[in-house]
């Protein structure tokens, strides 16, 4: 109880950091608007890539365009939200390399919230909005038979997917405490994971699908929730309830990421450690 009370007392400081970032980034309005518009491009390109594939084929891994776009929407909404909230944790390696992390650690605030709020990329908000829009359009186009369960899953799936991607961002960034030049390795799992979840899992095979989809849990971001929303059986043979397993994957991933972060902070001994 005392710990939670202490955290609540620090909330105004975090809000002040957030307000400061919002004011500073919005002070140059034209630049901020241009950044907002241009940042949609990355997410839009992922969507267009899948649409282009359907110009030359009727099915992708056994799924038609409408079904595949539900997966694209879930993946885009989840990743863009996570990237907005915690994506700038990738700058950790620069803080460790230059020693700026020392200044963060001596303040009476949590190190991770500070890093996330000190340079929150509000310009990426347009990606999150666009990703959510893609999901809404995909669900409407799919003409689903809506039930309370499907409505709950349509809301819950992108949120748990965002938690999962946020955990990947934090866990891979934590490698910087031991390996400064781990950025490319981290990108293989963050942006590589985004690309993996954009397509039906049936287009992958062998150890690669087993490792990414099941071993690391990426299959539960978009593929299995989409199957549950669409009312389709899994071509790979897993039962229907797996479509609801996303929270059971995202929450342990978040716990592991938090543990990796705490271990890294304890390991840190200033620049050169």
C-alpha positions as CSV (number, residue, x, y, z in Angstrom):
1,X,0.0,0.0,0.0
2,X,2.8,2.4,0.9
3,X,4.5,1.7,-2.5
4,X,1.3,2.5,-4.4
5,X,0.8,5.7,-2.3
6,X,4.3,6.8,-3.2
7,X,3.7,6.1,-6.9
8,X,0.5,8.2,-6.9
9,X,2.3,11.1,-5.3
10,X,4.8,11.0,-8.2
11,X,2.0,11.1,-10.8
12,X,1.9,15.0,-11.0
13,X,5.6,15.0,-11.9
14,X,5.0,12.5,-14.8
15,X,2.1,14.6,-16.0
16,X,4.3,17.7,-15.9
17,X,6.8,15.9,-18.2
18,X,4.1,14.9,-20.6
19,X,2.6,18.4,-20.7
20,X,6.1,19.9,-21.3
21,X,6.6,17.5,-24.2
22,X,3.3,18.3,-25.7
23,X,3.8,22.0,-25.5
24,X,7.4,21.8,-26.9
25,X,6.4,19.6,-29.9
26,X,3.2,21.6,-30.7
27,X,5.0,25.0,-30.5
28,X,6.0,24.7,-34.1
29,X,2.6,23.9,-35.5
30,X,3.4,23.5,-39.2
31,X,6.3,21.2,-38.5
32,X,4.2,19.2,-36.0
33,X,1.3,18.8,-38.5
34,X,3.7,17.7,-41.3
35,X,5.2,15.1,-38.9
36,X,1.8,13.9,-38.1
37,X,0.8,13.4,-41.7
38,X,4.2,11.9,-42.8
39,X,4.2,9.4,-39.9
40,X,1.1,7.7,-41.4
41,X,3.3,6.6,-44.3
42,X,5.0,3.7,-42.4
43,X,1.7,2.1,-41.4
44,X,0.0,2.8,-44.7
45,X,2.8,1.1,-46.6
46,X,2.3,-2.1,-44.6
47,X,-1.4,-2.1,-45.5
48,X,-0.7,-1.3,-49.2
49,X,1.9,-4.1,-49.4
50,X,-0.8,-6.6,-48.5
51,X,-3.3,-5.1,-50.9
52,X,-0.8,-5.3,-53.7
53,X,-0.3,-9.0,-53.0
54,X,-4.0,-9.5,-53.5
55,X,-3.8,-8.0,-57.0
56,X,-1.9,-11.1,-58.1
57,X,-3.6,-13.8,-55.9
58,X,-7.0,-14.5,-54.6
59,X,-5.8,-16.0,-51.3
60,X,-2.9,-15.5,-49.0
61,X,-2.1,-18.6,-46.9
62,X,-5.7,-19.8,-47.3
63,X,-7.3,-16.4,-46.4
64,X,-9.1,-14.0,-48.7
65,X,-8.4,-10.3,-48.8
66,X,-11.2,-9.4,-46.3
67,X,-9.9,-11.9,-43.8
68,X,-6.3,-11.0,-44.2
69,X,-7.1,-7.3,-43.7
70,X,-8.6,-8.1,-40.3
71,X,-5.2,-9.4,-39.3
72,X,-3.5,-6.4,-40.8
73,X,-5.8,-4.1,-38.8
74,X,-5.1,-5.9,-35.5
75,X,-1.4,-5.9,-36.1
76,X,-1.2,-2.2,-37.3
77,X,-3.4,-0.9,-34.4
78,X,-1.4,-2.9,-31.8
79,X,2.1,-2.0,-33.0
80,X,1.4,1.7,-33.7
81,X,-0.1,2.1,-30.2
82,X,2.9,0.4,-28.6
83,X,5.4,2.4,-30.7
84,X,3.7,5.7,-29.6
85,X,3.7,4.7,-26.0
86,X,7.1,3.1,-25.5
87,X,8.9,3.1,-28.9
88,X,11.3,5.8,-27.9
89,X,12.8,3.4,-25.2
90,X,15.1,2.4,-28.1
91,X,17.1,5.6,-27.3
92,X,18.3,3.9,-24.2
93,X,21.5,2.8,-25.8
94,X,22.4,6.4,-26.5
95,X,21.7,7.3,-22.9
96,X,23.9,4.4,-21.7
97,X,26.7,5.2,-24.2
98,X,26.8,8.9,-23.3
99,X,26.2,8.5,-19.6
100,X,23.0,10.6,-19.7
101,X,21.2,7.8,-18.0
102,X,23.0,8.8,-14.8
103,X,21.0,12.0,-14.6
104,X,17.8,10.0,-15.1
105,X,18.7,7.6,-12.3
106,X,19.5,10.2,-9.7
107,X,16.0,11.8,-9.9
108,X,13.3,10.7,-7.5
109,X,11.2,9.3,-10.3
110,X,11.1,5.9,-12.1
111,X,13.8,5.6,-14.8
112,X,11.6,3.9,-17.4
113,X,8.6,6.4,-17.1
114,X,11.1,9.3,-17.4
115,X,12.7,7.8,-20.6
116,X,9.3,7.3,-22.1
117,X,8.0,10.8,-21.3
118,X,11.2,12.8,-21.9
119,X,10.9,12.5,-25.6
120,X,7.4,11.1,-26.2
121,X,6.9,11.1,-30.0
122,X,3.5,12.6,-30.2
123,X,3.8,12.8,-34.0
124,X,3.3,9.0,-34.0
125,X,-0.2,9.5,-32.8
126,X,-1.3,9.6,-36.4
127,X,0.0,6.0,-36.9
128,X,-2.1,4.8,-34.0
129,X,-5.2,6.5,-35.3
130,X,-4.6,5.2,-38.8
131,X,-4.0,1.6,-37.5
132,X,-7.3,1.8,-35.5
133,X,-9.0,3.1,-38.6
134,X,-7.7,0.2,-40.7
135,X,-9.0,-2.3,-38.1
136,X,-12.5,-0.6,-38.0
137,X,-12.8,-0.7,-41.8
138,X,-11.6,-4.3,-41.9
139,X,-14.1,-5.4,-39.3
140,X,-17.0,-3.6,-41.0
141,X,-16.0,-5.0,-44.4
142,X,-15.8,-8.5,-43.0
143,X,-19.6,-8.2,-42.2
144,X,-19.3,-10.2,-39.0
145,X,-22.2,-11.5,-36.9
146,X,-21.6,-9.4,-33.9
147,X,-22.1,-10.8,-30.4
148,X,-21.1,-9.3,-27.0
149,X,-18.1,-11.7,-27.1
150,X,-16.9,-10.5,-30.5
151,X,-17.3,-6.9,-29.5
152,X,-15.2,-7.5,-26.4
153,X,-12.5,-9.3,-28.4
154,X,-12.4,-6.5,-31.1
155,X,-11.6,-4.0,-28.3
156,X,-9.4,-6.3,-26.2
157,X,-7.2,-7.8,-29.0
158,X,-5.5,-4.6,-30.2
159,X,-4.9,-3.5,-26.6
160,X,-3.3,-6.7,-25.5
161,X,-1.4,-6.7,-28.7
162,X,-0.1,-3.3,-27.8
163,X,1.0,-4.5,-24.4
164,X,2.8,-7.4,-26.0
165,X,4.7,-5.2,-28.5
166,X,5.5,-2.7,-25.7
167,X,7.0,-5.6,-23.7
168,X,9.1,-6.5,-26.8
169,X,10.3,-2.9,-27.1
170,X,11.3,-2.7,-23.4
171,X,12.9,-6.2,-23.3
172,X,15.0,-5.7,-26.4
173,X,16.0,-2.1,-25.3
174,X,17.2,-3.6,-22.0
175,X,19.9,-5.4,-23.9
176,X,21.7,-2.1,-24.1
177,X,22.7,-2.4,-20.4
178,X,25.0,-5.2,-21.5
179,X,25.5,-4.7,-25.2
180,X,25.5,-1.1,-26.5
181,X,25.2,-2.0,-30.2
182,X,22.1,-4.2,-29.8
183,X,19.9,-2.0,-31.8
184,X,19.8,-4.2,-34.9
185,X,19.0,-7.2,-32.8
186,X,16.2,-5.4,-31.1
187,X,14.8,-4.2,-34.4
188,X,14.7,-7.8,-35.6
189,X,12.1,-8.6,-32.9
190,X,10.2,-5.3,-32.8
191,X,9.8,-4.3,-36.4
192,X,10.4,-7.9,-37.6
193,X,7.6,-9.0,-35.2
194,X,5.4,-6.4,-36.7
195,X,6.0,-7.7,-40.2
196,X,5.5,-11.3,-39.0
197,X,2.0,-10.5,-37.5
198,X,0.9,-8.6,-40.6
199,X,0.4,-11.8,-42.6
200,X,-1.5,-15.1,-41.8
201,X,0.7,-17.5,-39.9
202,X,0.0,-20.1,-42.6
203,X,2.4,-18.4,-45.0
204,X,5.2,-19.4,-42.7
205,X,6.4,-22.9,-41.9
206,X,8.9,-25.0,-40.0
207,X,11.0,-23.8,-37.2
208,X,10.5,-20.2,-38.2
209,X,6.8,-20.3,-37.5
210,X,7.2,-22.4,-34.4
211,X,9.8,-20.0,-33.0
212,X,8.1,-16.7,-33.7
213,X,4.4,-17.7,-33.5
214,X,4.4,-20.0,-30.6
215,X,7.8,-19.7,-28.9
216,X,7.8,-15.9,-28.7
217,X,4.0,-15.5,-28.9
218,X,3.6,-13.3,-32.0
219,X,0.9,-15.6,-33.3
220,X,-1.4,-14.4,-30.6
221,X,-1.2,-10.7,-31.6
222,X,-3.3,-10.8,-34.7
223,X,-3.7,-14.3,-36.2
224,X,-5.6,-16.1,-33.5
225,X,-7.8,-13.2,-32.4
226,X,-8.7,-12.7,-36.1
227,X,-9.7,-16.3,-36.4
228,X,-12.0,-15.9,-33.3
229,X,-13.5,-12.8,-34.8
230,X,-14.0,-14.3,-38.2
231,X,-15.4,-17.6,-36.7
232,X,-12.8,-19.6,-38.6
233,X,-11.2,-22.9,-37.5
234,X,-7.4,-22.8,-37.3
235,X,-5.9,-24.5,-40.4
236,X,-2.9,-25.3,-38.1
237,X,-5.2,-27.3,-35.8
238,X,-5.3,-25.4,-32.5
239,X,-8.7,-25.2,-30.7
240,X,-11.0,-22.1,-31.1
241,X,-10.4,-20.9,-27.5
242,X,-6.8,-20.0,-28.4
243,X,-8.3,-16.9,-30.1
244,X,-9.0,-15.6,-26.6
245,X,-5.5,-16.4,-25.2
246,X,-3.9,-13.0,-26.1
247,X,-4.1,-11.6,-22.6
248,X,-2.5,-14.8,-21.3
249,X,0.5,-14.2,-23.6
250,X,0.8,-10.4,-23.2
251,X,0.8,-10.2,-19.4
252,X,3.6,-12.7,-18.9
253,X,5.5,-11.0,-21.7
254,X,5.1,-7.7,-19.8
255,X,6.2,-9.3,-16.6
256,X,9.4,-10.7,-18.2
257,X,10.1,-7.3,-19.8
258,X,9.8,-5.6,-16.4
259,X,12.1,-8.1,-14.9
260,X,14.7,-7.6,-17.7
261,X,14.5,-3.9,-17.2
262,X,15.0,-4.1,-13.4
263,X,17.9,-6.5,-13.9
264,X,19.5,-4.1,-16.4
265,X,19.2,-1.1,-14.1
266,X,20.8,-3.0,-11.2
267,X,23.6,-4.0,-13.6
268,X,24.3,-0.5,-14.8
269,X,27.4,1.1,-13.4
270,X,27.5,4.4,-15.4
271,X,29.2,4.8,-18.8
272,X,31.3,1.9,-19.9
273,X,29.6,-0.7,-17.7
